[in-house]
Amino acid sequence: MKIRSLVASLIILACAGTTPVIARGLNSPLTSPHTGTRNQVTVTVLSAEEADTLLWMREEEKLARDIYLRLEQHWKKPVFQRIASSEQRHFDAIGAKIDLYGLIDPALPGLGQFTDADLQDTYTQLLTTGLKSYIEALIVGATIEDMDISDLQAAIEGTEDTALRTTYQNLLDGSKNHLRAFVQLLRGLGADYTPQYIDALLFDTIVGV
């Protein structure tokens, strides 16, 4: 994962002061209609690196969702639609955290469009490969989940924020399930996947030998 600390620092300076951020939470009113008291949640101010990681993960989840949607359109295989739906939930979970911490969402609305140039290139390369054959498409899926697991592990290690760690851990568990599904399908077709981002021991633990 490439860290873009300058961008994140500017966002933090724009959104955070010297006191903890006060957020309403997800669509909750500042004033309760029943009690008349303020309904506030104190949110820890993220470091530049934590903010940068959160923004990166938002687009990385979008990359996974968008590629799976395109692969489902092309190959008409249920695995891509099923996992795309899961990636949508991952994407939404990260979006909720971006909103909670008052950061600027980098995600663009268009399918296959990314703010981050590296992710844009990665999307194009992976999609091009995945359209060559069904087996290549499954390998692309495994590659995305392999990359996602590596990045989520780094994200968990890079923060002490409980809310972020919980969200990242939930996404990590989902990505392990996705990787397992792609590898099982590949093995059923007489193919396999060699991990590129996580080590072989973790890979074997997730998918079995």
SVG drawing of the C-alpha trace seen along z (x, -y; Angstrom):
<svg xmlns="http://www.w3.org/2000/svg" viewBox="-40 -23 45 54">
<polyline fill="none" stroke="black" stroke-width="0.4" points="0.0,0.0 1.4,-3.4 1.0,-6.0 0.1,-9.5 0.7,-11.3 0.7,-14.8 -2.9,-14.5 -4.1,-12.9 -2.3,-15.7 -4.2,-18.4 -7.4,-16.6 -6.7,-16.2 -5.7,-19.9 -9.0,-20.9 -11.2,-18.6 -9.6,-18.4 -8.8,-21.0 -7.0,-20.8 -9.9,-19.1 -11.5,-15.7 -13.9,-15.6 -17.6,-15.6 -19.7,-13.7 -23.4,-12.9 -22.8,-9.3 -24.7,-7.8 -27.7,-10.1 -28.5,-10.6 -29.8,-14.0 -27.8,-16.3 -30.8,-16.8 -33.1,-14.0 -36.7,-14.7 -37.6,-12.8 -35.0,-14.1 -33.9,-17.4 -30.3,-16.5 -27.4,-16.4 -26.7,-13.0 -23.0,-13.2 -20.2,-10.8 -16.6,-11.7 -14.4,-10.5 -10.6,-10.2 -8.7,-12.3 -6.9,-10.1 -3.3,-10.5 -2.4,-11.3 -1.4,-7.7 -4.6,-6.3 -6.6,-8.7 -4.6,-7.9 -5.1,-4.2 -8.9,-4.6 -9.2,-6.5 -7.1,-3.9 -9.3,-1.1 -12.4,-2.9 -11.1,-2.8 -9.6,0.6 -13.0,2.0 -14.5,0.2 -12.0,1.7 -13.0,5.2 -16.7,4.5 -16.4,2.9 -14.2,5.7 -16.5,8.4 -19.5,6.6 -17.8,6.4 -16.7,10.1 -20.2,11.2 -21.5,9.3 -19.0,11.0 -18.9,14.6 -22.4,14.8 -21.0,16.8 -22.8,16.4 -19.6,16.2 -18.8,12.8 -22.3,11.4 -22.3,12.9 -18.9,11.5 -19.6,8.1 -22.6,7.8 -20.3,8.5 -17.8,6.0 -20.6,3.4 -21.1,3.9 -17.4,3.6 -17.4,0.4 -20.3,-1.0 -18.7,-0.1 -15.5,-2.1 -17.7,-4.9 -19.5,-5.1 -16.1,-5.5 -15.0,-8.2 -18.2,-10.1 -17.7,-9.5 -14.3,-11.0 -15.2,-13.9 -12.9,-13.0 -13.4,-13.7 -14.6,-10.6 -12.3,-9.9 -14.7,-7.4 -16.0,-8.4 -19.5,-7.4 -18.6,-5.8 -17.9,-2.1 -14.2,-1.6 -13.3,-5.2 -10.8,-6.0 -9.2,-9.0 -6.0,-7.2 -3.9,-6.8 -2.3,-3.5 -5.6,-1.9 -6.9,-3.1 -4.0,-1.3 -4.5,1.8 -8.2,1.9 -7.5,1.7 -4.8,4.4 -6.8,6.8 -10.0,6.4 -8.1,6.9 -6.7,10.2 -10.0,11.3 -11.8,11.0 -9.4,13.4 -10.9,16.6 -12.9,17.8 -9.9,19.3 -8.0,16.0 -11.1,14.3 -10.9,16.5 -7.2,15.8 -7.9,12.1 -10.5,12.6 -7.9,14.4 -5.3,11.8 -7.7,9.0 -8.5,10.8 -4.8,11.7 -3.9,8.0 -6.9,6.9 -5.9,9.3 -2.4,7.9 -3.6,4.3 -6.1,5.0 -3.6,6.7 -1.3,3.7 -4.3,1.4 -5.1,3.3 -1.5,3.1 -1.3,-0.6 -4.1,-1.8 -5.0,-1.7 -8.5,-3.1 -11.0,-0.4 -13.7,-1.3 -11.3,-1.2 -9.7,2.1 -13.2,3.7 -14.2,2.6 -11.0,3.7 -11.2,7.1 -14.7,7.7 -13.5,6.9 -10.5,9.2 -12.7,12.1 -14.8,11.5 -11.8,11.3 -10.5,14.6 -13.9,16.2 -13.7,14.6 -10.2,15.9 -11.2,19.4 -14.2,19.4 -12.0,18.4 -9.3,20.9 -11.8,23.7 -13.3,23.0 -9.9,22.9 -8.9,26.2 -12.2,27.7 -11.1,26.7 -7.7,28.3 -5.9,24.9 -4.6,23.1 -3.4,19.8 0.0,18.8 -0.2,16.0 1.6,12.8 1.0,10.5 0.5,12.8 2.9,15.5 2.4,19.1 1.7,20.2 -1.2,17.8 -2.5,18.7 -2.5,22.4 -4.2,21.7 -7.0,19.8 -7.7,22.1 -6.2,25.4 -3.4,27.3"/>
</svg>
